Amino acid sequence: MKKLNKKIFSILFFSIFGTVTGVGIVVPLLPVYAHDLGASGLYIGLIFGSFSLSRSFLLPYFGRYSDKKGRKPFIVAGLCGYTLVSLAFILANNVESLIGIRFVQGITSAMIMPAVQAYVGDITPPGREGFTMGLFNMSMFLGLSIGPLIGGEIRDQFSLDTSFASMGILAFAGFLLSSFLLPPARSESVVSRGTNPTEWKRLLYDSDMAGLFLFRLAYAACIGVIWSFLPVLGDLEFSLSSSSIGILVTLGIFSSGLLHVPMGFLADRINRKMMVVTGGLIISYAIFSFQWADSFNDLVVASVLFGFGGGISMPALMALSVLKGNSTEAMGSVMGLLAMAHSLGMLTGSLLAGLMMDVFQLRRAFPSGGAIMIICVGLFIVLSYHKKVTPARADSRTGPLDLEG
């Protein structure tokens, strides 16, 4: 039976952990920084949306090329570019420059994530998709949990430029790990087998893949709303410090991260479709709860609920994605499409919420994310309802994938 390559898994885990921690240091501070520079709600949405926009166009292509050329070249090049772009934030002095830097940062990010997640999928043992992907996702959730706490303290004790420099240093550490410790691309299974992967455009016509895509888009839209406007809500209506805002953002991410391993273990044993739908409904309620919040404690409860919803749904969703990647021999394309869904969701959520803030009021930004999630949960059910329970790994390369396994 195939075993997990612990060395490669550890290298990828810690490379992404360091890089994502750097992102977590800065991202919660950007909305308040942009607001101080005079940005409207729509411009705050554009700062987050520009990152997602550039990623969205390139993610499927980088994912597919990693199916042909190997994962390591894209991981190393992306982390190097991420390091350089991260340091460019120090030179930004207006809203327009922030938007431009985030756009370029999105390009470098598009090289990293589909290749990394596809690499993890390549080395995942059969029947352990949920647990392995849940464990790997801990690298991102731990990084995003620790990052805002560190970022708030750095901002309060030092300066925002120090936060930007910290992000660059951590990305560079990930670049060094991947450059020197990952095996050469020619030794990767995706390169050695020499098969022609399924076209990513063809994957979009698969109802299973469409359901996974739409749910991931909705989840990311909710994240875009929270990351863009929860810091502003905390600053303007609750007069919270940067550290308190960091704690708020961290609670949602950390509570989700805590559940990824046990929920991944569970996803290998029970109905995955049920887990995805259950998590989506919890997420929807949590997003609406931000609009109803009257105190800091209410914001805490809403953040934790959002984390629980993501922690239940995402390990099951990623397990299904690994199965689809294996059945089509197009792991990079599948992960690229899901990352594309994430980017489009972040873009849609942040822009729609920004528009709602400008037209109505700040609190009206949050229900837009909840509405998107409810709609996409329904579409996920419709697109996958006809499937029956089958063995965990599909036997046919192009056959339908069980969404209930």
ROTORTI-140848 format. One line per 8 residues: number of its first residue (from 1); their letters; for each residue z, x, y of C-alpha. Coordinates in Angstrom, 2 decimals. Last residue first. Example, Ala and Ser with C-alpha at 12.3 -4.5 7.8 and 13.67 -1.06 7.14 Angstrom:
BEGIN
2	SA	7.14:13.67:-1.06  7.80:12.30:-4.50 .
END
This chain:
BEGIN
405	GELDLPGT	-0.13:-17.99:8.68  -0.87:-20.92:10.96  -3.77:-19.50:12.94  -5.80:-18.62:9.86  -8.85:-16.64:10.88  -12.39:-17.88:10.43  -14.90:-15.72:8.56  -16.69:-12.73:10.09 .
397	RSDARAPT	-15.41:-9.89:7.95  -14.34:-12.10:5.13  -11.12:-11.39:3.29  -8.75:-12.55:6.00  -5.28:-11.02:5.87  -2.15:-13.18:5.83  -3.21:-15.40:2.96  -4.24:-18.94:3.98 .
389	VKKHYSLV	-2.50:-21.89:5.62  -5.01:-24.39:6.92  -6.96:-24.43:10.17  -8.23:-27.62:11.79  -5.64:-27.62:14.59  -6.74:-24.27:16.02  -8.91:-25.14:19.03  -7.04:-28.36:19.81 .
381	IFLGVCII	-3.61:-26.71:19.62  -4.68:-23.82:21.87  -6.22:-26.30:24.31  -2.91:-28.16:24.60  -1.02:-24.91:25.15  -3.66:-24.04:27.76  -3.04:-27.19:29.80  0.74:-26.79:29.71 .
373	MIAGGSPF	0.47:-23.13:30.72  -1.81:-23.82:33.69  0.55:-26.52:34.96  3.56:-24.20:34.70  1.78:-21.51:36.71  0.91:-23.95:39.50  4.50:-25.21:39.48  5.68:-21.84:40.96 .
365	ARRLQFVD	3.82:-21.59:44.28  5.29:-24.88:45.51  8.54:-23.03:46.27  6.85:-21.00:49.03  5.55:-23.98:50.98  2.45:-26.18:51.28  -0.95:-24.68:52.17  0.11:-21.02:52.37 .
357	MMLGALLS	2.42:-21.14:49.35  -0.09:-23.12:47.26  -2.78:-20.57:48.11  -0.50:-17.73:47.04  0.28:-19.56:43.78  -3.43:-19.97:43.08  -4.10:-16.32:43.86  -1.19:-14.96:41.78 .
349	GTLMGLSH	-1.84:-17.19:38.78  -5.59:-16.77:38.66  -5.49:-12.98:39.02  -2.64:-12.53:36.55  -4.44:-14.85:34.14  -7.73:-13.00:34.54  -5.91:-9.76:33.79  -4.14:-11.15:30.72 .
341	AMALLGMV	-7.35:-12.70:29.43  -9.04:-9.30:29.83  -6.20:-7.75:27.84  -6.91:-10.33:25.15  -10.62:-9.49:25.28  -9.91:-5.76:25.09  -7.56:-6.27:22.14  -10.29:-8.12:20.26 .
333	SGMAETSN	-12.95:-5.58:21.23  -10.76:-2.66:20.21  -9.94:-4.24:16.86  -13.58:-4.91:16.02  -13.64:-4.64:12.23  -14.12:-8.44:12.25  -11.34:-9.26:9.78  -9.18:-6.41:11.03 .
325	GKLVSLAM	-9.39:-7.40:14.67  -8.72:-11.04:13.85  -5.67:-10.12:11.82  -4.43:-7.90:14.65  -4.89:-10.79:17.09  -2.92:-13.18:14.89  -0.03:-10.72:14.91  -0.37:-10.47:18.69 .
317	LAPMSIGG	0.02:-14.24:19.10  3.02:-14.35:16.77  4.71:-11.50:18.68  3.82:-13.30:21.98  5.25:-16.76:21.36  8.99:-16.35:20.77  9.64:-13.48:23.20  7.47:-15.12:25.84 .
309	GFGFLVSA	9.49:-18.32:25.73  12.78:-16.43:25.68  11.75:-14.39:28.72  10.91:-17.52:30.69  14.30:-18.94:29.79  15.97:-15.74:31.02  14.15:-15.93:34.36  14.98:-19.63:34.83 .
301	VVLDNFSD	18.66:-19.02:34.06  18.83:-16.11:36.52  17.10:-18.11:39.26  19.66:-20.89:38.79  22.44:-18.29:39.03  21.04:-17.08:42.35  21.37:-20.59:43.70  19.50:-23.82:44.37 .
293	AWQFSFIA	16.63:-23.40:41.87  14.33:-26.42:41.44  11.06:-24.56:42.08  12.14:-21.76:39.73  12.80:-24.34:37.02  9.10:-25.33:36.94  8.30:-21.88:35.55  11.07:-22.16:32.92 .
285	YSIILGGT	9.79:-25.51:31.65  6.30:-24.12:31.10  7.63:-20.98:29.37  9.66:-23.10:26.95  6.54:-25.11:26.10  4.53:-21.94:25.51  7.19:-20.48:23.21  7.09:-23.56:21.01 .
277	VVMMKRNI	3.27:-23.52:20.91  3.07:-19.85:19.90  5.83:-20.22:17.29  4.18:-23.28:15.74  0.87:-21.40:15.47  2.64:-18.55:13.73  3.96:-20.71:10.89  6.61:-18.66:9.07 .
269	RDALFGMP	7.05:-15.27:7.35  5.24:-12.53:9.27  6.11:-14.32:12.53  9.81:-14.03:11.67  9.67:-10.23:11.72  7.80:-10.42:15.02  10.43:-12.82:16.31  13.17:-10.34:15.33 .
261	VHLLGSSF	11.27:-7.43:16.97  10.06:-9.26:20.08  13.29:-11.09:20.88  15.01:-8.34:22.86  11.82:-7.74:24.82  11.72:-11.31:26.09  15.31:-11.14:27.30  14.51:-7.80:28.96 .
253	IGLTVLIG	11.44:-9.10:30.79  13.16:-12.18:32.17  16.31:-10.30:33.08  14.39:-7.43:34.68  12.76:-9.60:37.32  16.12:-10.94:38.42  17.79:-7.50:38.25  15.07:-5.99:40.43 .
245	ISSSSLSF	15.58:-8.77:42.97  19.28:-7.93:42.97  18.53:-4.23:43.52  16.11:-4.98:46.35  18.85:-7.01:48.03  18.86:-10.81:47.96  18.66:-12.92:51.10  18.49:-16.18:49.05 .
237	ELDGLVPL	15.62:-17.98:50.80  13.53:-15.10:52.19  14.28:-12.19:49.84  14.75:-14.07:46.57  11.69:-16.22:47.22  9.64:-13.13:48.14  10.76:-11.30:44.98  9.97:-14.44:42.91 .
229	FSWIVGIC	6.54:-14.66:44.53  4.18:-12.04:43.12  5.99:-11.08:39.92  6.76:-14.70:39.07  3.32:-16.13:39.81  1.52:-13.29:38.05  3.79:-13.66:35.01  2.88:-17.35:34.84 .
221	AAYALRFL	-0.82:-16.51:35.03  -0.25:-13.93:32.27  1.07:-16.61:29.94  -1.89:-18.87:30.77  -4.44:-16.13:30.07  -2.75:-15.20:26.78  -2.90:-18.85:25.73  -6.58:-19.08:26.67 .
213	FLGAMDSD	-7.60:-15.94:24.79  -5.71:-16.85:21.61  -7.38:-20.26:21.56  -10.81:-18.77:22.25  -10.29:-16.25:19.45  -9.56:-19.00:16.98  -12.53:-21.06:18.19  -14.95:-18.16:17.68 .
205	YLLRKWET	-17.59:-18.23:20.44  -15.69:-15.53:22.34  -16.04:-13.17:19.39  -19.79:-13.17:19.77  -19.45:-11.69:23.27  -17.20:-8.98:21.82  -19.97:-7.86:19.45  -18.67:-7.34:15.91 .
197	PNTGRSVV	-18.09:-3.70:15.04  -20.80:-1.41:13.61  -19.30:0.68:10.82  -18.81:4.48:10.94  -15.70:4.60:8.71  -14.65:7.93:10.24  -14.57:6.71:13.85  -12.30:3.67:13.39 .
189	SESRAPPL	-10.20:5.62:10.91  -9.30:8.23:13.52  -9.84:11.88:12.53  -12.79:12.33:14.91  -10.58:11.27:17.82  -8.42:14.37:17.48  -4.75:13.78:16.50  -2.31:12.58:19.20 .
181	LFSSLLFG	0.24:15.24:20.19  -1.31:17.29:22.99  -3.18:14.81:25.14  -1.09:11.75:24.32  2.24:13.34:25.20  0.87:15.05:28.31  -0.67:11.83:29.65  2.56:9.92:29.04 .
173	AFALIGMS	4.45:12.49:31.10  1.83:12.15:33.84  2.44:8.39:33.97  6.16:9.08:34.41  5.50:11.47:37.29  3.16:9.05:39.05  5.62:6.15:38.89  8.41:8.37:40.22 .
165	AFSTDLSF	6.24:9.37:43.18  5.72:5.70:44.07  9.46:5.05:43.93  10.12:8.09:46.12  7.62:6.70:48.62  9.66:3.46:48.69  12.66:5.38:49.94  16.04:6.86:48.95 .
157	QDRIEGGI	19.18:4.92:48.01  18.01:1.31:48.34  14.43:1.98:47.22  15.57:4.23:44.37  18.15:1.63:43.27  15.58:-1.18:43.30  13.06:0.95:41.44  15.53:1.95:38.73 .
149	LPGISLGL	16.43:-1.66:38.04  12.78:-2.72:38.28  11.74:-0.01:35.80  14.37:-0.58:33.11  13.10:-3.99:32.09  9.39:-3.20:32.53  9.82:-0.11:30.40  11.84:-1.98:27.78 .
141	FMSMNFLG	9.19:-4.69:27.71  6.31:-2.26:27.40  7.78:-0.07:24.68  9.21:-3.17:22.99  5.61:-4.28:22.52  5.41:-1.68:19.76  8.17:-3.35:17.78  6.60:-6.78:18.15 .
133	MTFGERGP	3.22:-5.35:17.14  4.72:-3.84:14.01  6.86:-6.89:13.12  4.07:-9.42:13.60  1.40:-7.41:11.79  3.55:-6.56:8.79  1.53:-8.29:6.05  -1.02:-5.48:5.86 .
125	PTIDGVYA	0.27:-2.18:7.30  -0.48:-1.49:11.02  -2.30:1.82:11.67  -5.46:0.32:13.16  -3.49:-2.33:15.08  -1.49:0.40:16.81  -4.75:2.11:17.77  -6.14:-1.24:18.99 .
117	QVAPMIMA	-3.07:-1.67:21.20  -3.53:1.79:22.69  -7.31:1.46:23.16  -7.04:-2.02:24.68  -4.27:-0.83:27.04  -5.52:2.49:28.38  -9.05:2.30:29.75  -8.46:-0.95:31.60 .
109	STIGQVFR	-5.41:0.62:33.24  -7.64:3.20:34.90  -9.84:0.45:36.34  -6.84:-1.60:37.47  -5.51:1.38:39.40  -8.76:1.41:41.35  -8.23:-2.21:42.44  -4.53:-1.59:43.13 .
101	IGILSEVN	-5.50:1.24:45.45  -7.94:-0.98:47.33  -5.45:-3.84:47.76  -2.76:-1.46:49.00  -5.27:0.05:51.45  -6.03:-3.40:52.85  -2.33:-4.24:53.29  -1.65:-1.23:55.49 .
93	NALIFALS	-0.08:2.25:55.36  -1.05:3.60:51.94  -0.67:7.38:51.54  2.29:7.17:49.11  0.34:4.66:47.03  -2.16:7.42:46.25  0.41:8.94:43.86  -0.16:6.12:41.39 .
85	VLTYGCLG	-3.91:6.69:41.55  -3.55:10.25:40.33  -1.24:9.38:37.45  -3.30:6.37:36.39  -6.39:8.56:36.25  -4.71:10.94:33.83  -3.34:8.05:31.79  -6.81:6.48:31.53 .
77	AVIFPKRG	-8.50:9.72:30.49  -5.93:10.32:27.73  -5.98:6.77:26.36  -9.77:6.50:26.55  -10.39:9.77:24.72  -7.69:8.94:22.10  -9.01:5.58:20.87  -12.19:6.52:19.05 .
69	KKDSYRGF	-15.85:6.67:20.05  -17.20:3.48:18.46  -14.30:1.01:18.44  -13.11:2.69:21.67  -16.45:1.69:23.14  -15.66:-1.94:22.36  -12.26:-1.86:24.08  -13.66:-0.01:27.10 .
61	YPLLFSRS	-16.37:-2.64:27.40  -14.06:-5.62:26.95  -11.58:-4.22:29.53  -14.13:-3.42:32.24  -14.73:-6.66:34.12  -11.17:-7.95:33.84  -9.51:-4.70:34.80  -11.14:-4.66:38.24 .
53	LSFSGFIL	-10.05:-8.24:38.92  -6.53:-7.80:37.56  -5.70:-5.00:39.96  -7.31:-6.94:42.80  -5.21:-9.99:41.89  -1.87:-8.31:42.46  -2.66:-7.18:45.98  -4.80:-10.31:46.42 .
45	GIYLGSAG	-1.82:-12.60:45.75  0.13:-10.83:48.47  -2.89:-11.38:50.69  -2.89:-15.10:49.91  0.83:-15.40:50.70  0.29:-13.71:54.06  0.65:-9.95:54.51  2.36:-8.67:57.66 .
37	LDHAYVPL	3.32:-5.15:56.60  6.83:-6.41:55.75  5.20:-8.97:53.43  3.34:-6.13:51.70  6.59:-4.23:51.13  8.30:-7.42:49.87  5.42:-8.09:47.46  5.17:-4.42:46.35 .
29	LPVVIGVG	8.82:-3.90:45.40  8.66:-5.77:42.07  5.60:-3.65:41.09  7.05:-0.21:41.86  9.68:0.72:39.28  8.14:-1.52:36.62  4.88:0.44:36.84  6.78:3.66:36.26 .
21	TVTGFISF	8.55:2.13:33.28  5.10:1.11:32.02  3.95:4.72:31.99  7.05:6.05:30.28  7.07:3.35:27.60  3.32:3.67:27.09  3.57:7.33:26.17  6.78:6.70:24.22 .
13	FLISFIKK	5.26:4.06:21.95  1.89:5.80:21.54  3.57:9.00:20.41  5.99:7.11:18.16  3.21:5.11:16.46  1.17:8.26:15.89  4.11:9.97:14.19  5.23:6.87:12.29 .
5	NLKKM	1.90:6.32:10.56  2.68:2.89:9.10  2.09:2.67:5.37  -0.88:1.24:3.47  0.00:0.00:0.00 .
END
